[in-house]
Amino acid sequence: MFHKIDYPFLIGAFVSFLASVSLWFLKSHEYGLFVGLWVPSILSLWVGVRVVILAMGITTRKNR
């Protein structure tokens, strides 16, 4: 289901989410909000990359 290209995006979004929550509660609400906006940006970029990969017909699975 997931390919090698998916994991950096998912890990980056998760780390960004954790950083956002940490900043919100420990540092400043504004910093947490700013970093929190990265999560949908990273996931949107991931969708764009997947669309380009699918449009180009590049797959990492072996043809049967």
mmJSON file of the N, C-alpha and C atoms, coordinates in Angstrom:
{"data_MODEL":{"atom_site":{
"group_PDB":["ATOM","ATOM","ATOM","ATOM","ATOM","ATOM","ATOM","ATOM","ATOM","ATOM","ATOM","ATOM","ATOM","ATOM","ATOM","ATOM","ATOM","ATOM","ATOM","ATOM","ATOM","ATOM","ATOM","ATOM","ATOM","ATOM","ATOM","ATOM","ATOM","ATOM","ATOM","ATOM","ATOM","ATOM","ATOM","ATOM","ATOM","ATOM","ATOM","ATOM","ATOM","ATOM","ATOM","ATOM","ATOM","ATOM","ATOM","ATOM","ATOM","ATOM","ATOM","ATOM","ATOM","ATOM","ATOM","ATOM","ATOM","ATOM","ATOM","ATOM","ATOM","ATOM","ATOM","ATOM","ATOM","ATOM","ATOM","ATOM","ATOM","ATOM","ATOM","ATOM","ATOM","ATOM","ATOM","ATOM","ATOM","ATOM","ATOM","ATOM","ATOM","ATOM","ATOM","ATOM","ATOM","ATOM","ATOM","ATOM","ATOM","ATOM","ATOM","ATOM","ATOM","ATOM","ATOM","ATOM","ATOM","ATOM","ATOM","ATOM","ATOM","ATOM","ATOM","ATOM","ATOM","ATOM","ATOM","ATOM","ATOM","ATOM","ATOM","ATOM","ATOM","ATOM","ATOM","ATOM","ATOM","ATOM","ATOM","ATOM","ATOM","ATOM","ATOM","ATOM","ATOM","ATOM","ATOM","ATOM","ATOM","ATOM","ATOM","ATOM","ATOM","ATOM","ATOM","ATOM","ATOM","ATOM","ATOM","ATOM","ATOM","ATOM","ATOM","ATOM","ATOM","ATOM","ATOM","ATOM","ATOM","ATOM","ATOM","ATOM","ATOM","ATOM","ATOM","ATOM","ATOM","ATOM","ATOM","ATOM","ATOM","ATOM","ATOM","ATOM","ATOM","ATOM","ATOM","ATOM","ATOM","ATOM","ATOM","ATOM","ATOM","ATOM","ATOM","ATOM","ATOM","ATOM","ATOM","ATOM","ATOM","ATOM","ATOM","ATOM","ATOM","ATOM","ATOM","ATOM","ATOM","ATOM","ATOM","ATOM"],
"id":[1,2,3,4,5,6,7,8,9,10,11,12,13,14,15,16,17,18,19,20,21,22,23,24,25,26,27,28,29,30,31,32,33,34,35,36,37,38,39,40,41,42,43,44,45,46,47,48,49,50,51,52,53,54,55,56,57,58,59,60,61,62,63,64,65,66,67,68,69,70,71,72,73,74,75,76,77,78,79,80,81,82,83,84,85,86,87,88,89,90,91,92,93,94,95,96,97,98,99,100,101,102,103,104,105,106,107,108,109,110,111,112,113,114,115,116,117,118,119,120,121,122,123,124,125,126,127,128,129,130,131,132,133,134,135,136,137,138,139,140,141,142,143,144,145,146,147,148,149,150,151,152,153,154,155,156,157,158,159,160,161,162,163,164,165,166,167,168,169,170,171,172,173,174,175,176,177,178,179,180,181,182,183,184,185,186,187,188,189,190,191,192],
"type_symbol":["N","C","C","N","C","C","N","C","C","N","C","C","N","C","C","N","C","C","N","C","C","N","C","C","N","C","C","N","C","C","N","C","C","N","C","C","N","C","C","N","C","C","N","C","C","N","C","C","N","C","C","N","C","C","N","C","C","N","C","C","N","C","C","N","C","C","N","C","C","N","C","C","N","C","C","N","C","C","N","C","C","N","C","C","N","C","C","N","C","C","N","C","C","N","C","C","N","C","C","N","C","C","N","C","C","N","C","C","N","C","C","N","C","C","N","C","C","N","C","C","N","C","C","N","C","C","N","C","C","N","C","C","N","C","C","N","C","C","N","C","C","N","C","C","N","C","C","N","C","C","N","C","C","N","C","C","N","C","C","N","C","C","N","C","C","N","C","C","N","C","C","N","C","C","N","C","C","N","C","C","N","C","C","N","C","C","N","C","C","N","C","C"],
"label_atom_id":["N","CA","C","N","CA","C","N","CA","C","N","CA","C","N","CA","C","N","CA","C","N","CA","C","N","CA","C","N","CA","C","N","CA","C","N","CA","C","N","CA","C","N","CA","C","N","CA","C","N","CA","C","N","CA","C","N","CA","C","N","CA","C","N","CA","C","N","CA","C","N","CA","C","N","CA","C","N","CA","C","N","CA","C","N","CA","C","N","CA","C","N","CA","C","N","CA","C","N","CA","C","N","CA","C","N","CA","C","N","CA","C","N","CA","C","N","CA","C","N","CA","C","N","CA","C","N","CA","C","N","CA","C","N","CA","C","N","CA","C","N","CA","C","N","CA","C","N","CA","C","N","CA","C","N","CA","C","N","CA","C","N","CA","C","N","CA","C","N","CA","C","N","CA","C","N","CA","C","N","CA","C","N","CA","C","N","CA","C","N","CA","C","N","CA","C","N","CA","C","N","CA","C","N","CA","C","N","CA","C","N","CA","C","N","CA","C","N","CA","C","N","CA","C"],
"label_alt_id":[null,null,null,null,null,null,null,null,null,null,null,null,null,null,null,null,null,null,null,null,null,null,null,null,null,null,null,null,null,null,null,null,null,null,null,null,null,null,null,null,null,null,null,null,null,null,null,null,null,null,null,null,null,null,null,null,null,null,null,null,null,null,null,null,null,null,null,null,null,null,null,null,null,null,null,null,null,null,null,null,null,null,null,null,null,null,null,null,null,null,null,null,null,null,null,null,null,null,null,null,null,null,null,null,null,null,null,null,null,null,null,null,null,null,null,null,null,null,null,null,null,null,null,null,null,null,null,null,null,null,null,null,null,null,null,null,null,null,null,null,null,null,null,null,null,null,null,null,null,null,null,null,null,null,null,null,null,null,null,null,null,null,null,null,null,null,null,null,null,null,null,null,null,null,null,null,null,null,null,null,null,null,null,null,null,null,null,null,null,null,null,null],
"label_comp_id":["MET","MET","MET","PHE","PHE","PHE","HIS","HIS","HIS","LYS","LYS","LYS","ILE","ILE","ILE","ASP","ASP","ASP","TYR","TYR","TYR","PRO","PRO","PRO","PHE","PHE","PHE","LEU","LEU","LEU","ILE","ILE","ILE","GLY","GLY","GLY","ALA","ALA","ALA","PHE","PHE","PHE","VAL","VAL","VAL","SER","SER","SER","PHE","PHE","PHE","LEU","LEU","LEU","ALA","ALA","ALA","SER","SER","SER","VAL","VAL","VAL","SER","SER","SER","LEU","LEU","LEU","TRP","TRP","TRP","PHE","PHE","PHE","LEU","LEU","LEU","LYS","LYS","LYS","SER","SER","SER","HIS","HIS","HIS","GLU","GLU","GLU","TYR","TYR","TYR","GLY","GLY","GLY","LEU","LEU","LEU","PHE","PHE","PHE","VAL","VAL","VAL","GLY","GLY","GLY","LEU","LEU","LEU","TRP","TRP","TRP","VAL","VAL","VAL","PRO","PRO","PRO","SER","SER","SER","ILE","ILE","ILE","LEU","LEU","LEU","SER","SER","SER","LEU","LEU","LEU","TRP","TRP","TRP","VAL","VAL","VAL","GLY","GLY","GLY","VAL","VAL","VAL","ARG","ARG","ARG","VAL","VAL","VAL","VAL","VAL","VAL","ILE","ILE","ILE","LEU","LEU","LEU","ALA","ALA","ALA","MET","MET","MET","GLY","GLY","GLY","ILE","ILE","ILE","THR","THR","THR","THR","THR","THR","ARG","ARG","ARG","LYS","LYS","LYS","ASN","ASN","ASN","ARG","ARG","ARG"],
"label_asym_id":["A","A","A","A","A","A","A","A","A","A","A","A","A","A","A","A","A","A","A","A","A","A","A","A","A","A","A","A","A","A","A","A","A","A","A","A","A","A","A","A","A","A","A","A","A","A","A","A","A","A","A","A","A","A","A","A","A","A","A","A","A","A","A","A","A","A","A","A","A","A","A","A","A","A","A","A","A","A","A","A","A","A","A","A","A","A","A","A","A","A","A","A","A","A","A","A","A","A","A","A","A","A","A","A","A","A","A","A","A","A","A","A","A","A","A","A","A","A","A","A","A","A","A","A","A","A","A","A","A","A","A","A","A","A","A","A","A","A","A","A","A","A","A","A","A","A","A","A","A","A","A","A","A","A","A","A","A","A","A","A","A","A","A","A","A","A","A","A","A","A","A","A","A","A","A","A","A","A","A","A","A","A","A","A","A","A","A","A","A","A","A","A"],
"label_entity_id":["1","1","1","1","1","1","1","1","1","1","1","1","1","1","1","1","1","1","1","1","1","1","1","1","1","1","1","1","1","1","1","1","1","1","1","1","1","1","1","1","1","1","1","1","1","1","1","1","1","1","1","1","1","1","1","1","1","1","1","1","1","1","1","1","1","1","1","1","1","1","1","1","1","1","1","1","1","1","1","1","1","1","1","1","1","1","1","1","1","1","1","1","1","1","1","1","1","1","1","1","1","1","1","1","1","1","1","1","1","1","1","1","1","1","1","1","1","1","1","1","1","1","1","1","1","1","1","1","1","1","1","1","1","1","1","1","1","1","1","1","1","1","1","1","1","1","1","1","1","1","1","1","1","1","1","1","1","1","1","1","1","1","1","1","1","1","1","1","1","1","1","1","1","1","1","1","1","1","1","1","1","1","1","1","1","1","1","1","1","1","1","1"],
"label_seq_id":[1,1,1,2,2,2,3,3,3,4,4,4,5,5,5,6,6,6,7,7,7,8,8,8,9,9,9,10,10,10,11,11,11,12,12,12,13,13,13,14,14,14,15,15,15,16,16,16,17,17,17,18,18,18,19,19,19,20,20,20,21,21,21,22,22,22,23,23,23,24,24,24,25,25,25,26,26,26,27,27,27,28,28,28,29,29,29,30,30,30,31,31,31,32,32,32,33,33,33,34,34,34,35,35,35,36,36,36,37,37,37,38,38,38,39,39,39,40,40,40,41,41,41,42,42,42,43,43,43,44,44,44,45,45,45,46,46,46,47,47,47,48,48,48,49,49,49,50,50,50,51,51,51,52,52,52,53,53,53,54,54,54,55,55,55,56,56,56,57,57,57,58,58,58,59,59,59,60,60,60,61,61,61,62,62,62,63,63,63,64,64,64],
"pdbx_PDB_ins_code":[null,null,null,null,null,null,null,null,null,null,null,null,null,null,null,null,null,null,null,null,null,null,null,null,null,null,null,null,null,null,null,null,null,null,null,null,null,null,null,null,null,null,null,null,null,null,null,null,null,null,null,null,null,null,null,null,null,null,null,null,null,null,null,null,null,null,null,null,null,null,null,null,null,null,null,null,null,null,null,null,null,null,null,null,null,null,null,null,null,null,null,null,null,null,null,null,null,null,null,null,null,null,null,null,null,null,null,null,null,null,null,null,null,null,null,null,null,null,null,null,null,null,null,null,null,null,null,null,null,null,null,null,null,null,null,null,null,null,null,null,null,null,null,null,null,null,null,null,null,null,null,null,null,null,null,null,null,null,null,null,null,null,null,null,null,null,null,null,null,null,null,null,null,null,null,null,null,null,null,null,null,null,null,null,null,null,null,null,null,null,null,null],
"Cartn_x":[0.815,0.0,0.871,1.826,2.741,4.015,4.588,5.841,6.943,8.17,9.301,9.201,8.621,8.531,7.529,6.625,5.579,6.082,7.012,7.424,8.048,8.919,9.435,8.341,7.337,6.243,5.427,5.111,4.32,5.094,6.363,7.189,7.334,7.549,7.67,6.403,5.253,3.984,3.764,4.111,3.931,4.866,6.107,7.06,6.615,6.134,5.628,4.435,3.557,2.412,2.862,3.814,4.315,5.003,5.778,6.449,5.427,4.378,3.335,2.644,2.283,1.621,2.56,3.818,4.797,4.974,5.113,5.261,4.013,2.853,1.599,1.529,1.891,1.761,2.99,4.176,5.391,5.972,5.802,6.47,5.468,4.782,3.886,2.807,1.612,0.51,0.789,1.412,1.698,2.704,3.742,4.727,4.083,3.263,2.577,1.645,0.958,0.062,0.846,1.972,2.8,3.31,3.85,4.37,3.222,2.074,0.91,0.429,0.69,0.312,1.183,2.302,3.174,2.545,1.764,1.216,0.374,-0.637,-1.393,-0.568,0.431,1.303,2.129,2.68,3.477,2.596,1.4,0.509,0.017,-0.19,-0.578,0.543,1.761,2.912,3.019,2.755,2.789,1.767,0.559,-0.467,-0.026,0.55,1.041,2.114,3.028,4.088,3.494,2.519,1.897,1.15,0.484,-0.239,0.738,1.854,2.856,3.425,3.705,4.249,3.253,1.988,0.972,0.763,0.831,0.642,1.787,2.972,4.126,4.193,3.404,3.391,4.539,5.157,6.274,5.718,6.071,5.653,6.862,6.78,7.876,7.554,6.341,5.973,6.37,6.701,7.074,5.834,5.946,4.827,4.667,3.438,3.189,3.019],
"Cartn_y":[-1.179,0.0,1.26,1.339,2.469,2.126,3.133,2.969,3.667,3.473,4.088,5.612,6.207,7.658,8.22,7.413,7.882,8.134,7.343,7.404,8.737,9.366,10.672,11.723,11.713,12.67,12.391,11.142,10.792,11.062,10.737,10.994,12.493,13.247,14.689,15.336,14.887,15.429,15.074,13.866,13.456,14.227,14.396,15.161,16.613,17.157,18.528,18.663,17.686,17.706,17.679,16.796,16.719,18.012,18.593,19.862,20.97,20.971,21.981,21.902,20.698,20.53,20.923,20.53,20.882,22.39,23.048,24.499,25.189,24.686,25.281,25.298,24.18,24.076,24.57,24.487,24.804,26.183,26.686,27.93,29.049,28.987,30.065,29.519,30.042,29.619,29.988,31.136,31.574,30.649,30.236,29.315,27.962,27.489,26.223,26.278,27.402,27.567,27.606,28.314,28.404,27.035,26.297,24.965,24.018,24.217,23.378,23.513,24.658,24.839,24.025,23.537,22.718,21.361,20.829,19.474,19.358,20.203,20.07,20.41,21.272,21.594,20.382,19.684,18.484,17.41,17.214,16.193,16.566,17.851,18.295,18.059,18.334,18.063,16.574,15.746,14.295,13.854,14.397,14.058,14.48,15.663,16.12,15.212,14.796,13.883,12.553,12.041,10.77,10.873,11.996,12.187,12.204,12.895,12.944,11.557,10.822,9.466,8.573,8.65,7.824,8.248,9.552,10.032,9.604,9.509,9.108,7.583,6.876,5.42,4.768,5.485,4.931,4.16,2.891,2.077,1.371,1.03,0.302,-1.186,-1.567,-2.971,-3.65,-4.898,-5.654,-6.021,-5.956,-6.356,-7.864,-8.298,-9.742,-10.327],
"Cartn_z":[0.0,0.0,0.0,0.907,0.936,0.183,-0.443,-1.145,-0.364,-0.791,-0.096,-0.069,-1.09,-1.179,-0.168,0.343,1.25,2.664,3.119,4.516,4.934,4.153,4.591,4.788,3.932,4.077,5.335,5.581,6.764,8.05,8.057,9.238,9.465,8.389,8.514,9.041,8.572,9.053,10.521,10.909,12.3,13.231,12.836,13.649,13.749,12.661,12.672,13.612,13.605,14.518,15.97,16.279,17.65,18.066,17.164,17.46,17.678,16.888,17.017,18.372,18.782,20.072,21.204,21.09,22.119,22.221,21.094,21.11,21.639,21.298,21.757,23.282,23.908,25.354,26.118,25.528,26.269,25.971,24.771,24.394,24.146,23.026,22.644,21.716,21.847,20.985,19.529,19.304,17.935,17.25,17.969,17.399,17.077,17.993,17.77,16.572,16.423,15.278,13.973,13.965,12.76,12.338,13.267,12.936,12.603,13.216,12.928,11.491,10.88,9.478,8.528,9.014,8.171,7.873,8.791,8.625,7.353,7.139,5.887,4.655,4.826,3.691,3.27,4.235,3.943,3.308,3.853,3.303,1.904,1.644,0.299,-0.696,-0.278,-1.141,-1.431,-0.442,-0.611,-1.662,-1.592,-2.575,-3.968,-4.087,-5.383,-5.955,-5.113,-5.571,-6.009,-5.257,-5.628,-6.96,-7.193,-8.453,-9.62,-9.466,-10.53,-10.779,-9.709,-9.869,-10.593,-10.212,-10.874,-12.323,-12.594,-13.961,-14.867,-14.317,-15.112,-15.252,-14.495,-14.576,-13.867,-12.962,-12.205,-11.021,-10.94,-9.81,-9.241,-7.977,-7.358,-7.242,-7.594,-7.555,-8.856,-8.755,-9.939,-10.728,-12.026,-12.894,-12.849,-12.82,-12.751,-14.112],
"occupancy":[1.0,1.0,1.0,1.0,1.0,1.0,1.0,1.0,1.0,1.0,1.0,1.0,1.0,1.0,1.0,1.0,1.0,1.0,1.0,1.0,1.0,1.0,1.0,1.0,1.0,1.0,1.0,1.0,1.0,1.0,1.0,1.0,1.0,1.0,1.0,1.0,1.0,1.0,1.0,1.0,1.0,1.0,1.0,1.0,1.0,1.0,1.0,1.0,1.0,1.0,1.0,1.0,1.0,1.0,1.0,1.0,1.0,1.0,1.0,1.0,1.0,1.0,1.0,1.0,1.0,1.0,1.0,1.0,1.0,1.0,1.0,1.0,1.0,1.0,1.0,1.0,1.0,1.0,1.0,1.0,1.0,1.0,1.0,1.0,1.0,1.0,1.0,1.0,1.0,1.0,1.0,1.0,1.0,1.0,1.0,1.0,1.0,1.0,1.0,1.0,1.0,1.0,1.0,1.0,1.0,1.0,1.0,1.0,1.0,1.0,1.0,1.0,1.0,1.0,1.0,1.0,1.0,1.0,1.0,1.0,1.0,1.0,1.0,1.0,1.0,1.0,1.0,1.0,1.0,1.0,1.0,1.0,1.0,1.0,1.0,1.0,1.0,1.0,1.0,1.0,1.0,1.0,1.0,1.0,1.0,1.0,1.0,1.0,1.0,1.0,1.0,1.0,1.0,1.0,1.0,1.0,1.0,1.0,1.0,1.0,1.0,1.0,1.0,1.0,1.0,1.0,1.0,1.0,1.0,1.0,1.0,1.0,1.0,1.0,1.0,1.0,1.0,1.0,1.0,1.0,1.0,1.0,1.0,1.0,1.0,1.0,1.0,1.0,1.0,1.0,1.0,1.0],
"B_iso_or_equiv":[0.0,0.0,0.0,0.0,0.0,0.0,0.0,0.0,0.0,0.0,0.0,0.0,0.0,0.0,0.0,0.0,0.0,0.0,0.0,0.0,0.0,0.0,0.0,0.0,0.0,0.0,0.0,0.0,0.0,0.0,0.0,0.0,0.0,0.0,0.0,0.0,0.0,0.0,0.0,0.0,0.0,0.0,0.0,0.0,0.0,0.0,0.0,0.0,0.0,0.0,0.0,0.0,0.0,0.0,0.0,0.0,0.0,0.0,0.0,0.0,0.0,0.0,0.0,0.0,0.0,0.0,0.0,0.0,0.0,0.0,0.0,0.0,0.0,0.0,0.0,0.0,0.0,0.0,0.0,0.0,0.0,0.0,0.0,0.0,0.0,0.0,0.0,0.0,0.0,0.0,0.0,0.0,0.0,0.0,0.0,0.0,0.0,0.0,0.0,0.0,0.0,0.0,0.0,0.0,0.0,0.0,0.0,0.0,0.0,0.0,0.0,0.0,0.0,0.0,0.0,0.0,0.0,0.0,0.0,0.0,0.0,0.0,0.0,0.0,0.0,0.0,0.0,0.0,0.0,0.0,0.0,0.0,0.0,0.0,0.0,0.0,0.0,0.0,0.0,0.0,0.0,0.0,0.0,0.0,0.0,0.0,0.0,0.0,0.0,0.0,0.0,0.0,0.0,0.0,0.0,0.0,0.0,0.0,0.0,0.0,0.0,0.0,0.0,0.0,0.0,0.0,0.0,0.0,0.0,0.0,0.0,0.0,0.0,0.0,0.0,0.0,0.0,0.0,0.0,0.0,0.0,0.0,0.0,0.0,0.0,0.0,0.0,0.0,0.0,0.0,0.0,0.0],
"pdbx_formal_charge":[null,null,null,null,null,null,null,null,null,null,null,null,null,null,null,null,null,null,null,null,null,null,null,null,null,null,null,null,null,null,null,null,null,null,null,null,null,null,null,null,null,null,null,null,null,null,null,null,null,null,null,null,null,null,null,null,null,null,null,null,null,null,null,null,null,null,null,null,null,null,null,null,null,null,null,null,null,null,null,null,null,null,null,null,null,null,null,null,null,null,null,null,null,null,null,null,null,null,null,null,null,null,null,null,null,null,null,null,null,null,null,null,null,null,null,null,null,null,null,null,null,null,null,null,null,null,null,null,null,null,null,null,null,null,null,null,null,null,null,null,null,null,null,null,null,null,null,null,null,null,null,null,null,null,null,null,null,null,null,null,null,null,null,null,null,null,null,null,null,null,null,null,null,null,null,null,null,null,null,null,null,null,null,null,null,null,null,null,null,null,null,null],
"auth_seq_id":[1,1,1,2,2,2,3,3,3,4,4,4,5,5,5,6,6,6,7,7,7,8,8,8,9,9,9,10,10,10,11,11,11,12,12,12,13,13,13,14,14,14,15,15,15,16,16,16,17,17,17,18,18,18,19,19,19,20,20,20,21,21,21,22,22,22,23,23,23,24,24,24,25,25,25,26,26,26,27,27,27,28,28,28,29,29,29,30,30,30,31,31,31,32,32,32,33,33,33,34,34,34,35,35,35,36,36,36,37,37,37,38,38,38,39,39,39,40,40,40,41,41,41,42,42,42,43,43,43,44,44,44,45,45,45,46,46,46,47,47,47,48,48,48,49,49,49,50,50,50,51,51,51,52,52,52,53,53,53,54,54,54,55,55,55,56,56,56,57,57,57,58,58,58,59,59,59,60,60,60,61,61,61,62,62,62,63,63,63,64,64,64],
"auth_comp_id":["MET","MET","MET","PHE","PHE","PHE","HIS","HIS","HIS","LYS","LYS","LYS","ILE","ILE","ILE","ASP","ASP","ASP","TYR","TYR","TYR","PRO","PRO","PRO","PHE","PHE","PHE","LEU","LEU","LEU","ILE","ILE","ILE","GLY","GLY","GLY","ALA","ALA","ALA","PHE","PHE","PHE","VAL","VAL","VAL","SER","SER","SER","PHE","PHE","PHE","LEU","LEU","LEU","ALA","ALA","ALA","SER","SER","SER","VAL","VAL","VAL","SER","SER","SER","LEU","LEU","LEU","TRP","TRP","TRP","PHE","PHE","PHE","LEU","LEU","LEU","LYS","LYS","LYS","SER","SER","SER","HIS","HIS","HIS","GLU","GLU","GLU","TYR","TYR","TYR","GLY","GLY","GLY","LEU","LEU","LEU","PHE","PHE","PHE","VAL","VAL","VAL","GLY","GLY","GLY","LEU","LEU","LEU","TRP","TRP","TRP","VAL","VAL","VAL","PRO","PRO","PRO","SER","SER","SER","ILE","ILE","ILE","LEU","LEU","LEU","SER","SER","SER","LEU","LEU","LEU","TRP","TRP","TRP","VAL","VAL","VAL","GLY","GLY","GLY","VAL","VAL","VAL","ARG","ARG","ARG","VAL","VAL","VAL","VAL","VAL","VAL","ILE","ILE","ILE","LEU","LEU","LEU","ALA","ALA","ALA","MET","MET","MET","GLY","GLY","GLY","ILE","ILE","ILE","THR","THR","THR","THR","THR","THR","ARG","ARG","ARG","LYS","LYS","LYS","ASN","ASN","ASN","ARG","ARG","ARG"],
"auth_asym_id":["A","A","A","A","A","A","A","A","A","A","A","A","A","A","A","A","A","A","A","A","A","A","A","A","A","A","A","A","A","A","A","A","A","A","A","A","A","A","A","A","A","A","A","A","A","A","A","A","A","A","A","A","A","A","A","A","A","A","A","A","A","A","A","A","A","A","A","A","A","A","A","A","A","A","A","A","A","A","A","A","A","A","A","A","A","A","A","A","A","A","A","A","A","A","A","A","A","A","A","A","A","A","A","A","A","A","A","A","A","A","A","A","A","A","A","A","A","A","A","A","A","A","A","A","A","A","A","A","A","A","A","A","A","A","A","A","A","A","A","A","A","A","A","A","A","A","A","A","A","A","A","A","A","A","A","A","A","A","A","A","A","A","A","A","A","A","A","A","A","A","A","A","A","A","A","A","A","A","A","A","A","A","A","A","A","A","A","A","A","A","A","A"],
"auth_atom_id":["N","CA","C","N","CA","C","N","CA","C","N","CA","C","N","CA","C","N","CA","C","N","CA","C","N","CA","C","N","CA","C","N","CA","C","N","CA","C","N","CA","C","N","CA","C","N","CA","C","N","CA","C","N","CA","C","N","CA","C","N","CA","C","N","CA","C","N","CA","C","N","CA","C","N","CA","C","N","CA","C","N","CA","C","N","CA","C","N","CA","C","N","CA","C","N","CA","C","N","CA","C","N","CA","C","N","CA","C","N","CA","C","N","CA","C","N","CA","C","N","CA","C","N","CA","C","N","CA","C","N","CA","C","N","CA","C","N","CA","C","N","CA","C","N","CA","C","N","CA","C","N","CA","C","N","CA","C","N","CA","C","N","CA","C","N","CA","C","N","CA","C","N","CA","C","N","CA","C","N","CA","C","N","CA","C","N","CA","C","N","CA","C","N","CA","C","N","CA","C","N","CA","C","N","CA","C","N","CA","C","N","CA","C","N","CA","C","N","CA","C","N","CA","C"],
"pdbx_PDB_model_num":[1,1,1,1,1,1,1,1,1,1,1,1,1,1,1,1,1,1,1,1,1,1,1,1,1,1,1,1,1,1,1,1,1,1,1,1,1,1,1,1,1,1,1,1,1,1,1,1,1,1,1,1,1,1,1,1,1,1,1,1,1,1,1,1,1,1,1,1,1,1,1,1,1,1,1,1,1,1,1,1,1,1,1,1,1,1,1,1,1,1,1,1,1,1,1,1,1,1,1,1,1,1,1,1,1,1,1,1,1,1,1,1,1,1,1,1,1,1,1,1,1,1,1,1,1,1,1,1,1,1,1,1,1,1,1,1,1,1,1,1,1,1,1,1,1,1,1,1,1,1,1,1,1,1,1,1,1,1,1,1,1,1,1,1,1,1,1,1,1,1,1,1,1,1,1,1,1,1,1,1,1,1,1,1,1,1,1,1,1,1,1,1]
}}}
